[in-house]
Each structure stands twice: as C-alpha cells, then as structure tokens.
Amino acid sequence: MPRSRNEPLHWLFAVLGGLVLLFIIAPLAGMALDTSFPELAETARDPEVRQSIGLTLWTSMAATLLLSVAAIPFAWLLARKDFPLKHLVSAIVDVPVVIPHPAAGIALLGILSRDSFAGRTAERFGIEFVGGPAGIVVAMAFVSLPFLINAARDGFAAVPERIERAALNLGASPTRVFFTVSLPLAWRGIVSGLVMMWARGLSEFGAVVVIAYHPIVTPVLIYERFGAFGLKYAQPISVLFILVCLAFFVVIRILTRRQDHVVR
C-alpha cells in the first residue's frame, strides 16, 4: 500500500530525470547525426587533428598521474585529521573550480613565465612551460585537481576508522596501514577521482590557451577551426574527440568493474 502511494512521486522523478538526460543527449546526438561518416573519416586522417588528440590524451593523463602522488595522501589527511584552518584549506582546494579558467591561466603564467624564478629554473633542465607540453600539463592539473582530492577524501572518509585502529593495535605501522588498509578500501573513490580529473583535463581550454596556444590541444583546435572556417569544420573534430574519449571511458569502467568483482 505505501508503495502505491509513492508511485506518482516516482513517475514525477522519472520524468524529470528523462528531461535531464534529454538535455544532455540532445545536443550531442544532434551534432553526431549532422556529421557524415566521410567527414568523420577525413577528419581522422588529418595529421593536425590526430596530433592534437594524442597530445590532449597524454598531457591530461600525465597531469593526473603526477599530481595524484601528492593529492591522494593529502586527501587522506583531510578525511582523517583535524587541524587549524582545515575549513579554509578545504575551501582553497575548491578555488580552481570556481574561478574563471582564463584567470587561472593568467595566474599560472605569472609564476611560470620565462622571467619568473620557476620558468628560469625549468629552462635550465630543458623544460619550457610557456608554449610547451609542460605548461599544458600544469594548466590541466590546476583546474582539475579538486575533483581528485574531493573524491579521494570522500573515499577515505567512508573507510571505518575502527579497521585502521585495529591494524595499528596489531602492530602495523601507520605507513603500512595506509597502503594495505586505507588505500585498498578507498579505491572506488580514488579511481572515480582519477577518472574525473583526467576527464576535466581533457576538456580544458581557458587556462591552456593562455599558457600554451601551441602545441595545440583538441579543445583549442576546435575553437580555432570554428573561428576560422565555421561550424562545418569544427563539428567533425568535436564528434571524433568525443568518440575517442568515450572509448577510453568505456575501457576504464570495464576494468574498474572487473576489479570490483575481484575485490568482492
């Protein structure tokens, strides 16, 4: 009886959910249907398009993996420890999400330019941030890092503290507890954060274009083609890039699902 009373509400929620899905799917489906297979094939053969997609994929992945070394332990600290100004620190973590990304690029440019200490030091080791892949990596990492930290923090917070305390009482060191208890139990949140950080880096435009217009990543190439030649030339690149990203996401989800079954 209570179930039947809730049915109208469930139907309402289902309709609202359908509208949300339609809002997401309709523009993408319209763009895909408006792009013919010959146009897509020609775009895939374009060397500049292929180079930009390859550059976008590896720089975003590099940003995710490099920053994860520090971000994941930091997320554990935020989940487990209380310290002065913790709320302020948590707010600072979210700053890259809320500020305009061109402003983020300008802020990064101020500390990474060739006249800055970091820029001069990097050049001594053959690394160029301005107009180089290293700058793209930094820009992507800056705007996407909060996704990893927040997801990993929630993953660690979901791990019962009594399990960690039990391991400590049995003689395990804090380092061993982190790597053998906390990290494995929080892996779903961490993987979700890694995927979201990588995905956010793939789509970054504003910060990247300020630091490194060239070498050109795919979002910048789409904008450049649209500005120079119009929708007809930008649309196939957009569809191709979405398909490539979708393929990677499907593979990642399949692998994580298999890992989930292994853990269970």
VOPAGU-2260 file (C-alpha; in pm, 1 decimal, decimal comma):
REM VOPAGU-2260
SITE   aa  ch    i         X         Y         Z
SITE  MET   A    0       0,0       0,0       0,0
SITE  PRO   A    1     272,6     257,5      85,8
SITE  ARG   A    2     441,1     161,7    -238,1
SITE  SER   A    3     135,6     258,3    -445,9
SITE  ARG   A    4     114,6     593,7    -269,5
SITE  ASN   A    5     470,8     668,8    -373,5
SITE  GLU   A    6     422,5     574,2    -738,2
SITE  PRO   A    7     309,3     922,3    -859,0
SITE  LEU   A    8     619,8    1072,9    -698,1
SITE  HIS   A    9     840,2     810,1    -862,0
SITE  TRP   A   10     682,7     881,5   -1200,8
SITE  LEU   A   11     742,3    1253,7   -1150,0
SITE  PHE   A   12    1106,8    1191,0   -1064,7
SITE  ALA   A   13    1142,2     962,1   -1367,4
SITE  VAL   A   14    1002,1    1230,4   -1598,2
SITE  LEU   A   15    1234,4    1492,4   -1450,7
SITE  GLY   A   16    1526,9    1253,2   -1490,3
SITE  GLY   A   17    1429,7    1194,2   -1851,3
SITE  LEU   A   18    1430,1    1567,6   -1916,3
SITE  VAL   A   19    1778,0    1594,4   -1765,2
SITE  LEU   A   20    1904,1    1310,3   -1985,0
SITE  LEU   A   21    1741,7    1468,2   -2289,7
SITE  PHE   A   22    1913,5    1797,2   -2209,1
SITE  ILE   A   23    2249,4    1616,3   -2209,8
SITE  ILE   A   24    2194,7    1380,7   -2501,4
SITE  ALA   A   25    2006,0    1601,6   -2749,2
SITE  PRO   A   26    2290,3    1842,2   -2841,6
SITE  LEU   A   27    2544,2    1559,8   -2867,2
SITE  ALA   A   28    2313,0    1339,6   -3073,0
SITE  GLY   A   29    2224,2    1630,4   -3299,6
SITE  MET   A   30    2590,2    1705,3   -3362,2
SITE  ALA   A   31    2670,1    1339,0   -3429,7
SITE  LEU   A   32    2377,7    1292,4   -3667,9
SITE  ASP   A   33    2475,1    1607,5   -3853,6
SITE  THR   A   34    2824,7    1469,2   -3920,1
SITE  SER   A   35    2855,7    1219,7   -4202,5
SITE  PHE   A   36    3090,0     921,8   -4191,2
SITE  PRO   A   37    3304,8    1052,3   -4482,8
SITE  GLU   A   38    3353,7    1380,3   -4295,6
SITE  LEU   A   39    3449,9    1187,5   -3983,3
SITE  ALA   A   40    3692,8     966,2   -4175,5
SITE  GLU   A   41    3853,8    1266,0   -4344,2
SITE  THR   A   42    3894,3    1436,7   -4008,5
SITE  ALA   A   43    4053,2    1124,4   -3860,9
SITE  ARG   A   44    4312,3    1128,3   -4139,6
SITE  ASP   A   45    4406,7    1490,9   -4069,7
SITE  PRO   A   46    4758,7    1485,8   -3913,4
SITE  GLU   A   47    4693,0    1800,3   -3709,8
SITE  VAL   A   48    4377,3    1650,3   -3560,6
SITE  ARG   A   49    4549,2    1324,7   -3470,5
SITE  GLN   A   50    4844,6    1503,6   -3314,7
SITE  SER   A   51    4616,5    1728,0   -3110,2
SITE  ILE   A   52    4411,1    1434,1   -2980,3
SITE  GLY   A   53    4725,4    1241,7   -2888,3
SITE  LEU   A   54    4871,0    1547,0   -2713,7
SITE  THR   A   55    4547,3    1608,3   -2523,0
SITE  LEU   A   56    4524,2    1247,9   -2405,0
SITE  TRP   A   57    4879,8    1213,4   -2277,7
SITE  THR   A   58    4910,6    1556,8   -2117,4
SITE  SER   A   59    4586,8    1509,0   -1926,8
SITE  MET   A   60    4697,4    1163,4   -1816,6
SITE  ALA   A   61    5038,0    1298,7   -1712,7
SITE  ALA   A   62    4873,6    1576,1   -1509,7
SITE  THR   A   63    4654,2    1320,7   -1333,0
SITE  LEU   A   64    4928,1    1070,8   -1251,8
SITE  LEU   A   65    5190,2    1325,0   -1145,5
SITE  LEU   A   66    4959,7    1515,6    -910,5
SITE  SER   A   67    4799,2    1200,9    -768,6
SITE  VAL   A   68    5124,4    1118,7    -587,4
SITE  ALA   A   69    5067,4    1418,6    -358,0
SITE  ALA   A   70    4689,4    1461,2    -387,9
SITE  ILE   A   71    4587,2    1116,6    -259,0
SITE  PRO   A   72    4785,1    1134,8      70,7
SITE  PHE   A   73    4660,1    1493,3     111,1
SITE  ALA   A   74    4302,8    1368,7      66,0
SITE  TRP   A   75    4359,8    1112,8     343,1
SITE  LEU   A   76    4483,3    1390,7     569,9
SITE  LEU   A   77    4169,4    1595,4     501,8
SITE  ALA   A   78    3949,2    1293,7     572,3
SITE  ARG   A   79    4117,2    1175,6     889,6
SITE  LYS   A   80    4281,1    1464,7    1069,8
SITE  ASP   A   81    4155,9    1782,6    1231,9
SITE  PHE   A   82    4394,4    2076,6    1223,0
SITE  PRO   A   83    4373,9    2455,4    1247,7
SITE  LEU   A   84    4211,2    2628,8     949,3
SITE  LYS   A   85    4101,9    2296,6     799,6
SITE  HIS   A   86    3786,2    2456,2     657,2
SITE  LEU   A   87    3996,8    2724,5     492,4
SITE  VAL   A   88    4223,8    2461,1     340,6
SITE  SER   A   89    3922,2    2273,2     204,6
SITE  ALA   A   90    3791,9    2595,0      54,0
SITE  ILE   A   91    4127,7    2666,2    -110,0
SITE  VAL   A   92    4116,6    2320,9    -270,1
SITE  ASP   A   93    3793,1    2418,6    -446,6
SITE  VAL   A   94    3920,2    2755,8    -572,1
SITE  PRO   A   95    4030,4    2630,5    -918,2
SITE  VAL   A   96    3673,6    2513,4    -980,8
SITE  VAL   A   97    3508,2    2847,5    -912,9
SITE  ILE   A   98    3748,3    3098,2   -1071,4
SITE  PRO   A   99    3728,7    3172,2   -1446,5
SITE  HIS   A  100    3976,4    2946,1   -1618,9
SITE  PRO   A  101    4136,2    3219,9   -1830,2
SITE  ALA   A  102    4207,8    3390,4   -1497,7
SITE  ALA   A  103    4363,2    3064,9   -1377,8
SITE  GLY   A  104    4582,7    3060,9   -1688,0
SITE  ILE   A  105    4693,1    3419,0   -1627,6
SITE  ALA   A  106    4772,1    3338,4   -1263,9
SITE  LEU   A  107    4981,2    3038,6   -1370,7
SITE  LEU   A  108    5152,0    3242,9   -1639,3
SITE  GLY   A  109    5266,6    3487,3   -1373,0
SITE  ILE   A  110    5469,9    3219,1   -1195,6
SITE  LEU   A  111    5568,3    3010,2   -1498,8
SITE  SER   A  112    5676,6    3277,2   -1746,6
SITE  ARG   A  113    6033,5    3278,6   -1873,9
SITE  ASP   A  114    6110,4    3579,0   -1649,8
SITE  SER   A  115    5991,9    3405,6   -1332,5
SITE  PHE   A  116    6207,0    3200,5   -1097,6
SITE  ALA   A  117    6018,3    2877,9   -1180,4
SITE  GLY   A  118    6040,8    2946,9   -1553,1
SITE  ARG   A  119    6413,9    3019,2   -1546,4
SITE  THR   A  120    6483,8    2715,4   -1329,5
SITE  ALA   A  121    6281,8    2486,2   -1557,2
SITE  GLU   A  122    6461,6    2613,6   -1866,5
SITE  ARG   A  123    6794,3    2506,4   -1717,1
SITE  PHE   A  124    6660,9    2149,5   -1729,9
SITE  GLY   A  125    6521,5    2192,4   -2079,9
SITE  ILE   A  126    6159,1    2234,8   -1969,9
SITE  GLU   A  127    5950,4    2515,2   -2118,3
SITE  PHE   A  128    5616,4    2591,8   -1962,4
SITE  VAL   A  129    5509,7    2873,9   -2194,4
SITE  GLY   A  130    5431,7    2726,3   -2534,2
SITE  GLY   A  131    5527,3    2374,3   -2427,9
SITE  PRO   A  132    5362,0    2047,5   -2318,2
SITE  ALA   A  133    5478,0    2106,9   -1960,1
SITE  GLY   A  134    5266,9    2421,9   -1945,5
SITE  ILE   A  135    4966,6    2229,0   -2075,3
SITE  VAL   A  136    5015,5    1966,3   -1805,2
SITE  VAL   A  137    5032,3    2231,4   -1531,9
SITE  ALA   A  138    4723,2    2412,4   -1662,2
SITE  MET   A  139    4521,7    2090,5   -1681,9
SITE  ALA   A  140    4635,8    1983,0   -1335,5
SITE  PHE   A  141    4547,7    2317,1   -1178,4
SITE  VAL   A  142    4185,3    2322,9   -1293,4
SITE  SER   A  143    4115,9    1951,1   -1244,2
SITE  LEU   A  144    4293,9    1869,5    -917,0
SITE  PRO   A  145    3992,7    1944,8    -689,4
SITE  PHE   A  146    3798,4    1658,5    -848,5
SITE  LEU   A  147    4059,9    1405,0    -740,2
SITE  ILE   A  148    4112,0    1547,2    -392,3
SITE  ASN   A  149    3741,6    1569,3    -310,6
SITE  ALA   A  150    3656,9    1222,3    -445,5
SITE  ALA   A  151    3953,7    1059,9    -270,6
SITE  ARG   A  152    3871,8    1242,3      53,9
SITE  ASP   A  153    3516,1    1106,6      43,5
SITE  GLY   A  154    3654,0     759,8     -30,4
SITE  PHE   A  155    3885,4     768,6     271,5
SITE  ALA   A  156    3609,0     914,1     491,6
SITE  ALA   A  157    3389,6     614,1     405,6
SITE  VAL   A  158    3650,2     371,6     541,6
SITE  PRO   A  159    3561,8     278,5     903,4
SITE  GLU   A  160    3828,2     414,9    1134,6
SITE  ARG   A  161    3796,6     111,0    1361,3
SITE  ILE   A  162    3957,2    -102,7    1089,2
SITE  GLU   A  163    4258,4     127,9    1073,6
SITE  ARG   A  164    4282,6     134,8    1454,8
SITE  ALA   A  165    4264,1    -243,6    1468,9
SITE  ALA   A  166    4554,0    -272,7    1226,5
SITE  LEU   A  167    4755,3     -25,7    1433,8
SITE  ASN   A  168    4678,1    -221,2    1753,7
SITE  LEU   A  169    4803,4    -536,7    1585,6
SITE  GLY   A  170    5140,7    -369,7    1534,7
SITE  ALA   A  171    5119,3    -235,2    1180,5
SITE  SER   A  172    5290,1      97,0    1117,5
SITE  PRO   A  173    5084,8     396,8    1000,4
SITE  THR   A  174    5251,4     369,1     659,8
SITE  ARG   A  175    5158,2       3,3     628,0
SITE  VAL   A  176    4801,2      76,3     740,5
SITE  PHE   A  177    4769,3     344,7     475,0
SITE  PHE   A  178    4892,9     125,1     190,3
SITE  THR   A  179    4735,5    -206,7     295,3
SITE  VAL   A  180    4409,8     -94,7     459,2
SITE  SER   A  181    4305,3     263,1     385,7
SITE  LEU   A  182    4409,8     278,1      20,3
SITE  PRO   A  183    4255,1     -55,0     -89,6
SITE  LEU   A  184    3925,9      16,2      91,7
SITE  ALA   A  185    3900,3     367,3     -55,4
SITE  TRP   A  186    3992,9     263,3    -408,7
SITE  ARG   A  187    3649,5     328,6    -559,6
SITE  GLY   A  188    3654,0     694,2    -458,5
SITE  ILE   A  189    4016,3     731,3    -564,6
SITE  VAL   A  190    3957,3     577,1    -907,8
SITE  SER   A  191    3649,8     792,3    -955,4
SITE  GLY   A  192    3855,6    1099,7    -869,6
SITE  LEU   A  193    4135,1     996,8   -1106,5
SITE  VAL   A  194    3887,3     949,4   -1390,2
SITE  MET   A  195    3715,2    1281,0   -1322,0
SITE  MET   A  196    4046,9    1465,8   -1301,4
SITE  TRP   A  197    4162,6    1314,2   -1627,8
SITE  ALA   A  198    3830,9    1392,0   -1795,1
SITE  ARG   A  199    3835,4    1750,9   -1673,6
SITE  GLY   A  200    4187,3    1793,7   -1805,9
SITE  LEU   A  201    4081,4    1662,0   -2146,8
SITE  SER   A  202    3821,2    1935,2   -2182,8
SITE  GLU   A  203    4027,6    2228,5   -2054,4
SITE  PHE   A  204    4051,2    2529,8   -2282,3
SITE  GLY   A  205    4073,5    2860,1   -2095,1
SITE  ALA   A  206    4383,4    2801,2   -1884,5
SITE  VAL   A  207    4565,0    2606,4   -2156,0
SITE  VAL   A  208    4515,4    2865,1   -2429,3
SITE  VAL   A  209    4674,7    3135,1   -2210,7
SITE  ILE   A  210    4986,8    2933,7   -2132,4
SITE  ALA   A  211    5033,1    2727,8   -2447,9
SITE  TYR   A  212    4828,7    2802,3   -2758,4
SITE  HIS   A  213    5080,4    2581,1   -2936,8
SITE  PRO   A  214    5137,2    2288,4   -2931,8
SITE  ILE   A  215    4766,0    2278,5   -2987,8
SITE  VAL   A  216    4533,7    2057,2   -2783,8
SITE  THR   A  217    4199,9    1942,8   -2923,7
SITE  PRO   A  218    3971,4    2193,4   -2742,9
SITE  VAL   A  219    4188,4    2478,4   -2875,7
SITE  LEU   A  220    4192,2    2323,0   -3223,9
SITE  ILE   A  221    3811,8    2300,5   -3223,4
SITE  TYR   A  222    3788,0    2666,3   -3128,8
SITE  GLU   A  223    4045,7    2763,0   -3391,2
SITE  ARG   A  224    3868,0    2572,3   -3669,8
SITE  PHE   A  225    3533,3    2716,1   -3566,4
SITE  GLY   A  226    3666,5    3072,3   -3565,2
SITE  ALA   A  227    3847,5    3036,8   -3896,5
SITE  PHE   A  228    3614,9    2812,7   -4100,4
SITE  GLY   A  229    3286,4    2784,7   -3913,5
SITE  LEU   A  230    3072,0    2507,5   -3771,1
SITE  LYS   A  231    3115,4    2267,8   -4063,7
SITE  TYR   A  232    3489,4    2225,7   -3996,2
SITE  ALA   A  233    3473,7    2228,3   -3615,9
SITE  GLN   A  234    3190,2    1978,9   -3577,5
SITE  PRO   A  235    3364,9    1663,5   -3711,4
SITE  ILE   A  236    3663,1    1722,0   -3479,6
SITE  SER   A  237    3425,2    1754,7   -3185,5
SITE  VAL   A  238    3248,1    1430,1   -3272,3
SITE  LEU   A  239    3574,9    1242,4   -3324,0
SITE  PHE   A  240    3718,8    1367,6   -2996,9
SITE  ILE   A  241    3402,6    1271,2   -2808,0
SITE  LEU   A  242    3414,1     921,1   -2958,6
SITE  VAL   A  243    3780,0     875,2   -2862,3
SITE  CYS   A  244    3716,0     993,4   -2505,8
SITE  LEU   A  245    3405,4     775,2   -2481,9
SITE  ALA   A  246    3605,4     469,3   -2588,3
SITE  PHE   A  247    3863,5     534,8   -2317,0
SITE  PHE   A  248    3593,0     582,3   -2054,1
SITE  VAL   A  249    3420,8     257,6   -2150,3
SITE  VAL   A  250    3750,0      67,2   -2117,2
SITE  ILE   A  251    3820,4     227,9   -1778,7
SITE  ARG   A  252    3473,1     146,6   -1647,4
SITE  ILE   A  253    3502,8    -214,9   -1762,3
SITE  LEU   A  254    3840,4    -252,1   -1591,8
SITE  THR   A  255    3718,2     -96,8   -1265,8
SITE  ARG   A  256    3408,1    -316,5   -1268,7
SITE  ARG   A  257    3623,9    -627,1   -1307,6
SITE  GLN   A  258    3841,0    -506,7   -1018,6
SITE  ASP   A  259    3526,0    -457,2    -813,3
SITE  HIS   A  260    3423,6    -819,3    -875,3
SITE  VAL   A  261    3774,4    -938,5    -779,9
SITE  VAL   A  262    3759,9    -742,4    -451,6
SITE  ARG   A  263    3418,7    -885,9    -368,3
